């Protein structure tokens, strides 16, 4: 594996990195987990170029056991998704799914969960790995006063956001990114589906489009591929969390399970509102794939009507404009499930059939932010005014204590100064080559 990575980074060979990734997915159940390369394309405007990242982490055995049970049940969960079996992969390749405690993560952002490698041909035909980053989840769940929620929801949200997010991440990565078939024609003109038997769910007509031999999901859907797929995976998460069998795997039963469902859906609604922070009115563009997807889901739930979700302008205790989110928990499993189910089916069908025009038209309609139909630009101003400081994830370091023959963990404060201290400890010497490379790229 490492030999292929070395060759890839030395020569620029994507095929070598793919071969290294093949070895990686076959290494199941390690105690120490790692991955490295140009992985995620979220920050590329065209959604193609991968940003470099790498991580080293230790396995959390207890939580990994729960994820292992989820993997074991996956083949029973996939038929619950709202599309015909012809739109599901012919064979579900059970992945390694572990909960990790991150020791080091190099990149511009730290995700809560990862489904990799990002090579669709490998994921479809050979398999993939899911990892949930447990200590990232724990840090993300450490909210105090939560904006835009009622006092009653505050208490439940703070108590259960962490456990609810564990369920969502598990379903998002495993049954979200791990589900769904792409209809494809190979180099010999052979199709991986039967056009005489499979009908388009929205038109009830034979399938008219599919991926050619040289087509991929990213090349066909281009600029919206990342956010569209993240939205699809998020929808799978909130849809399947309604299954009591899923909740039981994570130890949630009875009324406690109902509370997990409510907090998970409430968190998605709130995330859709907070997503407005990542929208740029000047360019009419979204700056973050996941947040755009959550805003789209919020629009779908609002469109469902029947009092399922409401967002009202209020005045805060400080006398400034505020917002109040309300979610009718009684209607989640009726109105909410139907709305997300119908939308999720369309997301999958347009993706499976490479129906770029229909997929983009639908997704861009729900992504639109304007004053019409809800005053979303005005709401964005309130969201920005109520924005809390972003948490800083500061890299800790391990140091070998020669006298005690032991490894010590050195941590730094979660401040700007702490980040500088961490960098100075990691790079204590002057590197003239690195400076030369930096100066070449300085405008």
N, C-alpha and C positions, 0 to 999 in steps of 0.2 A: 504494500500500500504506500509506504513512505517513499519507496524507490520511484513509483509512478508520479507521486506528487513532486518529488525533486526534479524529475524529468520535465514535468509540465511547467513548473516555475522557471526552469532553465531555458526551455525551448519555446514556451508559449503554446504547447500542444494541448488542445481541449480534449482530444481523444485519450491522452495520458491521464488527465484529471478524471475523466469518466472511468477509466480502468481502475484508478486508485479508489474511486467511489464505489465501484463494484466490490472490491476487496473489503471496503469499510462496511457495507451493508451485510456482508456475510459474517462479519465478526460480531456475533450476537452475545449479549449478556456480559459485556466487559465490566470490570469494576471501575476503571478509569476510562472516560469517553472523550474523544476529541474529533474535530473536523476542521479543515482549513481550505481556503480557496477564494475565488471570486464568485460569491454565492448569490446574494439577493440583488435584484434589479430595480427595487422600489425607487431609488433616487435618480435613476436615469429617466429623463423625460420620454424616451422612446420605449422604456421598459425592457431593454435588451442587455445592456452592459452590466455585468455583475460587479458589486462592490466587495473589496477584500474583507474577509473576516476570518477569525479563528477562535476556537475555545478549547479549554481543558476543564473537565468537571468530574466530580465523583458521583457515583450512583447512590440514590436514596432507595434502599432496598424495600422498605415498607410501602412507600407510595408506588414504587415500580411494580410491586405485587398487584396493586389495584389496577394499574394500567395493563398489566399482563392479563388480568381477568377481562378487561374491556376488549383487548385484542382477541381473546378466546371467544367472546360473544359477538364479535364484529359481523360475522357471516349471518347471524340472526338479526342484527340491527339494520344492515343495509337494505333488506327488503321492506323496511318500514319507511324508507325515503320515498318521496312522492313522484317517482317516475317509474315507468314499466321496466321489467327486468332486462329487456333488450338494451336499455341505456346504461346498464351496470356492467362492470368488468366481467369478462367470462370467468375468470378465476381471481379470487381475492388473495393476494400474496401477503400473508401475515407478516407484518414488520416487527422489528424489535422496538418496543416502546418503553422507555425508561424515564424516571424522574431524576433529574440531576441537580446537584448543588454546585454552582459555578465557582471555580477557582479563578479562572482568568478568561476574559472575553474581549477580544480585540475587534473593534468595529465602531461605527458611528452611533450605533444604538443597540440595546440589549433586548431581544424579544422575550416573551413569556413562554413561547413554545416554537418548535421548529419541525418541519417535515421536509427532509432532504434525502437524497440529492435532488436538485431542481431540473434534472434531465428527464423530460417526459417519457422518452423511449425506455429508460431504465425503470422509472416508476411504474410504467404500464406493464412491462414484460418481465422485470427481474426483481423488483421490490424497492423498499425505501425504509428509512428509520424515522420514528417519531421520538422527540425528546421534549419533556416539559421541564422548564428551568425553575425548580422549586423555590430557591431563595430569591429569585427575581419576583415570583408570584407573591411571596411573603412580604417583600419590600413594597410592592405595588399596592398591597391590600392594607397598608398601615395608614389609612385615612383617619383624620380626626373629624372635624366638621365638614360635612359633604354638601357641596352646593346644590341648590335647586330641588332638594328633597324635603318632604314634610318631616316634622319631628318624629312622627310614628315610624316613617320609613327609615329615618336616620339610624335609629337603634338597630333595626333588623339588618340594614345594609352594612353597617360597620361590623356587626357580628358575623355575617355570613358571606360577605363579598369574597373572602379568600377561598372557602370551601366551594362556593358556587363557581368561581373562576377556574378552580381545578377541574371541575366537571366540564366547563365550556372549553378549556384548552384541550382536554383529552379528546372530546368529540370533534372539535375543530380540526385538530391535526390528524387523527386517525380516520374518522369517517367523513370528514370534510374534504381535506386534500387527498385522502386515500380512496375516495369513491368516484364513481362516474367513468364512463367509457368515452373514448373519442372514436368516431367513425372514420376509418382511414383506408386508403387504397395504397397497396405496396408497389414496389418497383415492377412487379410482374402484372399489375393491373388487378390483383385480387383484393376484394373488399373483406374487412373483418366483421361484416354484418350482412344480413340477408335483406337486400332492398325490396324483395317481393313480399317480405313478411313484416317488416318494421314500418310503422306509420309515424308521421310527425304528430306529436301529441296536441299541438295547437291548431293544426290545419286538417288533421285526419287524412292527409294525403301521403303518398309515398315520399321517402326522403329524396330531396333534390340536391343536396350539397354535402360534402365531406372533405376530409383532409387529403391532399395529394401526397405523393411519395416524399416530396421535399418540404412539405408544410409542417409547422409546429403550432402549438397553441399560441406562443408568443409572437410568431411572425404573422399569424392571421389576425389576432386581436390587438396586437401592437400596443398602443399607448394605454389601453384600458385593461390589458391582460392581467396585470398584477392585482389591481383593485377589484376587478370583477371576480377573480378567483378567491380573494380574501373574503369578499362579501358572500360568495357561495358557501365557503367553509363556515363562516359565522352563522349563516342561516341553518346549516346542518346542525350546528351546535345547539342553538336554541330550539330547533325542531325536535331533535332526538332527546334533549334533556327532559322532555315530557314523559319519556318512558320510565316507568317505575323500576324496571329491571336495570336500567343504567344507573339510576340513583342508588339502588341497593348495592351495586358494586362498590360505590364510594362510601357506603355505610349510612345512607340517608333513607329513612323509612317514615311512613305515615305523615303526620303534620309537618315534621321536620323536612321531609322530602318536598312537600308543597312549598315550604318557605324557600328552599333552595331554588326551585323553579321560578318563584316570584322574584327573588333577588337577581337571578341570572338575567331574566327578561328586563327587569328594572335597570340593571347595569347597562344593558344594550341600549335601551332608550336614552339613558343619560349620556352614554358615550356618543350616541348619534347627535345629541345637542352640543356636547363639548367639541365635536368634530368641526364645528363652524370656525374654531380657532385656526384650523389648517386650510381654510379656504381663502383665496386671494381675490377680492372683488376687482382689483385693478386689471388682472389678467383673465379673470373667470376660470381659474385653474385650481385644482386641489393639489396639496403638497404632500399628502400622506395617504398611501393606498388603503391601509386598514381603516383609517378614520373616514375616508370617503365611503367605504363600504358600510360602515355603521350609520352614517347619515342616510344612505340609501335605504337601509333597513327601517330606520325611523320613519322615513317618508311612506314606506309600504304599510307600516302599522297605523300611521295617521290616516292614510287613504282608506283603510279597512273600516273606519268609522265606528258607529254603534257604541261610542263612549269608551273604546278600548284604551286609547292614549289621548292625553291632552297636555298642552304646554301653555300656561297662562302667564301674562305679565302681572307682576305684583310690585309692592314696595317693601324693601327690606327693612330690618330693624335700624339700619343706619340712615334710612330715609332715601336711599338711592334705589333706582330701578332694579328689580330682581325677577326671577322666573320660578314657576312652580310646576313640577312634573307630577302627573297623576297617571297611574296604570291600574286598570280594573283587573285585579287578580282572578276574579271569577270568570272573566271572558278570555283569559289567555288560552285555555284549552279548547275554545270554540272559535271565536272570532279571530284570535291571534294565530292559532294553528292553521286555520284555513288560509289566511292571508299569506303567511310565510310559506306554507306548502305550495300554493299556486305560484308564487313568485319564484320559489326555489326550483320548481319543475321547469319553468321557462329558462331560468339561468342554465340548468343542466342541458336542456334540449338544444338551446342555441349554441352552447359550447360543444356538445357532442357532434352536432351536424355542421360545425364551422359556418353557422349562419351569422356572419359578421354584421350585416346590415341590421337585422332584427335585434341582435344582442346589443349593439352599440346604441341603437335608437332607444331601446327600453332603458338601458342603464343610464344614459345621459339625461333622459327625462327625469328620473328619480334623483339624479345628482345635481339638478339645477338649483341654484340659490338666488332668489330674487325677493323683491318687496311684495310681489303679487302672490296670492295664495298662501298667506301666512306671515308675511313681513319678515322673512328670514334674515335679511341684511340688518334690520333693526335688532332682531334677537341676537345676531352675531356681536353687535356692539355691547350688549349686556353680558354676553358670555366672556368677551375679552376684558370687560371692566371687573368681572368677578373671578378672573383667572388667578389661580394660586401659583406660587413659584414652583418651577419644575424641579423635581428631585434630581440630585446629582449622584450618579453611580460612580464611585471612586474605586479604582483598581487596587486591591490589596496585593501583597507580595509574600512569597515564602523565602525564608532565609535559613541556611543550614548552620546549626550551632555545633561547631566542631568539638567543643569540650563535652557537651552532653550527648553528642552523636544523635541529634534530634532536629526536626524541622519546626521552625517557629513561623507563625503567621503574623505578619506586620500589617496593621490596618491604619487608615488615615481618615480624618474627619470628612464628612460629606459636604465640603465647601469648595469654593474655587481654589483656596489656598491648599486644601487637601489634594486636589487634582494635580497641582503643580508639584507638591511634595512627592506624590506617587510617581510622576514622570521623572523627577530628578533622581529618585531612588532606582528607577528602572533603567535610566540612561545616564549613568554618572559621569561618563567620559565624553569628551568632545569628539565628534565624528565628522571629519572634513569631507568625506565622500557624501554623507547624507546632506550636509549643508550645500554642497555643490549641486546635488540633484534638486534640492529645494529652490536654489537660486535660478536654476534653468526655467522653472515653472512660474516664478514670480512675474506678474504682469509688468 
